[in-house]
């Protein structure tokens, strides 16, 4: 089951939006994080969810034939680099990414209609979540 089953153009567009949104978010997070002085930033739950989404995409997209290599892991690394979290928070962010990756690895060994649909939904949800975090917390 290839990615063309769910519309290659729509997926490519969603992927570009997500990558742009993650890059925007990475540029805005350091200023927002510094305002919280020791406490987790107010977008912490959203960031953890985004990390899970990126982990899921890192597993699902190649499984369904997307030639993206390490793109989603690289996007997660860019967020971590921009965020500059404490060691504890860094571990939590990485654990969220790994949870997203492994949860699909336990279920899918081949691309199915369900796996392809999950991939598409995560592209859309990740883009929306990135934009929401940037809009809500990036201009503080």
C-alpha positions as MATLAB code, in Angstrom:
seq = 'XXXXXXXXXXXXXXXXXXXXXXXXXXXXXXXXXXXXXXXXXXXXXXXXXXXXXXXXXXXXXXXXXXXXXXXXXXXXXXXXXXXXXXXXXXXXXXXXXXXXXXXXXXXXXXXXXXXXXXXXXXXXXXXXXXXXXXXXXXXX';
ca = [
       0.000    0.000    0.000;
       1.767    3.107   -1.185;
       1.342    6.706   -0.166;
      -0.515    7.416   -3.407;
      -3.574    5.748   -1.878;
      -4.262    8.820    0.248;
      -3.270   11.465   -2.254;
       0.407   12.174   -2.766;
      -0.210   15.857   -3.460;
      -2.197   16.377   -0.277;
       0.449   14.564    1.734;
       3.269   16.571    0.203;
       1.427   19.801    0.971;
       0.740   18.706    4.561;
       4.367   17.667    4.980;
       5.627   21.062    3.754;
       3.236   22.844    6.113;
       4.381   20.727    9.052;
       8.072   21.259    8.314;
       7.557   25.027    7.985;
       5.494   25.111   11.170;
       8.129   23.143   13.093;
      10.855   25.482   11.849;
       8.801   28.503   12.907;
       8.131   26.918   16.253;
      11.841   26.168   16.752;
      12.676   29.815   16.140;
      10.101   31.011   18.679;
      10.472   28.502   21.516;
      13.685   29.732   23.141;
      12.214   33.126   24.021;
       9.011   31.580   25.354;
      10.879   28.952   27.384;
      13.149   31.527   29.033;
      10.145   33.330   30.495;
       9.245   30.377   32.719;
      12.377   30.293   34.960;
      12.646   26.681   36.112;
       9.007   25.707   35.661;
       8.024   23.844   32.526;
       6.839   26.232   29.827;
       3.078   26.603   29.390;
       3.227   24.717   26.075;
       4.864   21.655   27.650;
       1.957   19.238   27.056;
       1.638   20.387   23.444;
       5.384   20.021   22.885;
       5.306   16.473   24.277;
       2.385   15.623   21.992;
       4.216   17.118   19.008;
       7.271   15.005   19.893;
       5.054   11.899   19.859;
       3.633   12.894   16.484;
       7.120   13.374   15.043;
       8.120    9.946   16.390;
       5.057    8.347   14.812;
       5.836   10.042   11.489;
       9.445    8.867   11.709;
       8.129    5.305   11.794;
       5.056    5.506    9.563;
       6.242    7.608    6.637;
       9.122    5.316    5.561;
       6.969    2.265    6.261;
       4.525    3.568    3.657;
       7.220    4.353    1.111;
       8.045    7.995    1.755;
      11.698    8.634    0.847;
      12.277   10.957    3.809;
      15.041    9.158    5.652;
      15.617   10.834    8.997;
      13.559   13.962    8.259;
      11.222   13.658   11.286;
      13.999   12.770   13.707;
      15.940   15.753   12.343;
      12.901   18.016   12.888;
      12.686   16.764   16.469;
      16.389   17.421   16.967;
      15.919   20.976   15.652;
      13.189   21.552   18.241;
      15.364   20.174   21.029;
      18.300   22.298   19.897;
      16.115   25.409   19.829;
      14.406   24.634   23.125;
      17.671   23.870   24.963;
      15.844   21.933   27.679;
      17.329   20.735   30.928;
      18.622   17.171   30.900;
      15.416   15.995   32.582;
      13.131   17.735   30.077;
      15.304   16.599   27.190;
      14.834   13.027   28.365;
      11.069   13.530   28.569;
      10.892   15.015   25.068;
      12.969   12.159   23.648;
      10.813    9.623   25.519;
       7.699   11.140   23.921;
       9.285   10.879   20.459;
      10.294    7.276   21.137;
       6.805    6.440   22.438;
       5.283    7.735   19.186;
       7.754    5.681   17.165;
       7.479    2.445   19.126;
       3.706    2.502   19.531;
       3.319    2.204   15.752;
       6.240   -0.194   15.470;
       4.355   -2.600   17.717;
       1.239   -2.477   15.552;
       2.381   -2.080   11.945;
       4.961   -4.174   10.128;
       3.731   -3.146    6.669;
       1.899   -0.156    5.278;
      -1.833   -0.682    5.520;
      -4.688    1.678    4.757;
      -4.862    2.402    8.471;
      -1.135    3.166    8.730;
      -1.281    5.469    5.712;
      -4.302    7.282    7.152;
      -2.553    7.685   10.512;
       0.446    9.158    8.708;
      -1.724   11.689    6.901;
      -3.604   12.641   10.040;
      -0.361   13.138   11.951;
       0.988   15.392    9.213;
      -2.126   17.542    9.536;
      -2.256   17.423   13.337;
       1.453   18.169   13.720;
       1.173   21.201   11.441;
      -1.861   22.490   13.332;
      -0.256   21.918   16.715;
       2.993   23.620   15.672;
       1.121   26.651   14.359;
      -1.024   26.815   17.510;
       1.982   26.693   19.844;
       3.822   29.337   17.820;
       0.768   31.609   17.676;
      -0.132   31.194   21.340;
       3.308   31.316   22.955;
       5.762   32.599   20.369;
       4.904   36.256   20.572;
       5.068   36.538   24.369;
];
